[in-house]
Amino acid sequence: MHAFDVLGDPVRRRILELLATGEQTSGAVVTVIQQEFGISQPAVSQHLRVLRENGFASVRAMGTRRLYSVESGPLEEVDAWLDRFRQFWGQRLDALGTELARGKRERRLREEAEEPPVGG
């Protein structure tokens, strides 16, 4: 399965967001996903399996619990693919930064002009 096929599903993206905060038990993941998406425990387990089989997540046993965590490899591949498109939004972000700085400067100058002289 291609990385974007894996990431194209909102449930799997949300699971990765949860795992990005740190290792999670399968039970914790199931609880959040069931609340947010209203799907069954077996359906959540299926999404976890897809993430695991495609290298986005790993699992380790701790007694009877299963602990899931993010694996960075496939995400690094996605990042590398996206890298060729960053030029399109990089220029816009630079322009936004310039406009924000200009607005702050103009606001500061306006406020300084409105202040009464010290000792006056």
C-alpha positions in Angstrom: 0.0 0.0 0.0 1.4 3.4 -0.9 2.0 5.9 2.0 -0.7 8.3 0.8 -3.2 5.4 0.7 -2.4 4.7 4.3 -2.5 8.4 5.2 -5.6 9.1 3.1 -7.9 7.6 5.8 -8.9 10.1 8.5 -9.0 7.4 11.2 -5.4 6.3 10.5 -4.2 9.9 10.4 -5.9 10.5 13.8 -4.3 7.3 15.2 -0.9 8.6 14.1 -1.6 12.0 15.8 -2.4 10.1 19.0 0.8 8.0 18.7 2.9 11.1 17.9 2.3 12.3 21.5 4.0 9.1 22.8 3.5 5.4 23.1 -0.2 4.4 23.6 -1.9 1.2 24.6 -4.3 -0.2 22.1 -7.1 0.3 24.6 -6.3 4.0 24.9 -6.3 4.4 21.1 -9.5 2.4 20.7 -11.3 4.6 23.4 -10.4 7.8 21.6 -11.1 6.6 18.1 -14.5 5.1 19.1 -15.5 8.4 20.7 -14.4 10.5 17.8 -15.4 8.3 14.9 -18.0 5.9 16.3 -16.4 2.8 15.0 -16.1 -0.6 16.6 -13.0 -2.0 18.4 -12.3 -4.5 15.6 -12.4 -1.7 13.1 -9.9 0.3 15.1 -7.7 -2.8 15.4 -7.9 -3.2 11.6 -6.6 0.4 11.2 -3.8 -0.3 13.7 -2.9 -3.4 11.7 -2.7 -1.4 8.5 -0.4 1.2 10.1 1.8 -1.6 11.5 2.0 -3.6 8.3 2.9 -0.5 6.3 5.6 0.5 8.8 3.9 3.6 10.2 3.5 2.1 13.7 5.2 -0.6 15.8 3.8 -2.6 18.6 5.3 -4.2 21.6 3.8 -6.5 24.2 3.9 -5.5 27.9 2.2 -8.3 29.7 -1.3 -8.5 28.3 -1.2 -5.0 26.9 -0.1 -3.9 23.5 1.8 -0.6 23.2 1.8 1.2 19.9 4.3 3.9 18.8 5.0 5.9 15.6 7.7 4.7 13.2 9.3 7.6 11.4 10.6 5.8 8.2 7.5 6.1 6.1 6.8 9.6 7.3 10.3 10.6 6.2 9.6 9.2 2.8 6.4 11.3 2.6 8.3 14.4 3.8 11.0 13.8 1.1 8.2 13.6 -1.5 6.6 16.8 -0.3 9.9 18.6 -0.3 9.7 19.2 -4.0 6.5 21.2 -3.4 7.6 23.3 -0.5 8.8 26.0 -2.9 5.1 26.7 -3.7 4.1 27.5 -0.1 7.6 28.7 1.1 7.4 31.9 -0.9 3.9 32.6 0.3 4.9 32.0 3.9 7.9 34.4 3.5 5.5 37.0 2.1 3.1 36.5 5.0 6.0 37.0 7.4 7.0 40.2 5.7 3.4 41.5 5.9 3.1 40.6 9.6 6.4 42.4 10.4 5.2 45.4 8.4 1.9 45.5 10.3 3.7 45.3 13.7 6.1 48.1 12.7 3.2 50.3 11.5 1.2 49.6 14.7 4.3 50.4 16.9 4.9 53.7 15.0 1.2 54.6 15.4 1.3 53.9 19.1 4.5 55.9 19.6 3.0 58.8 17.7 -0.1 58.7 20.0 1.8 58.7 23.3 2.0 62.0 25.1 5.5 63.4 25.6 7.2 62.4 28.9 7.0 65.1 31.5 4.5 67.0 29.5 
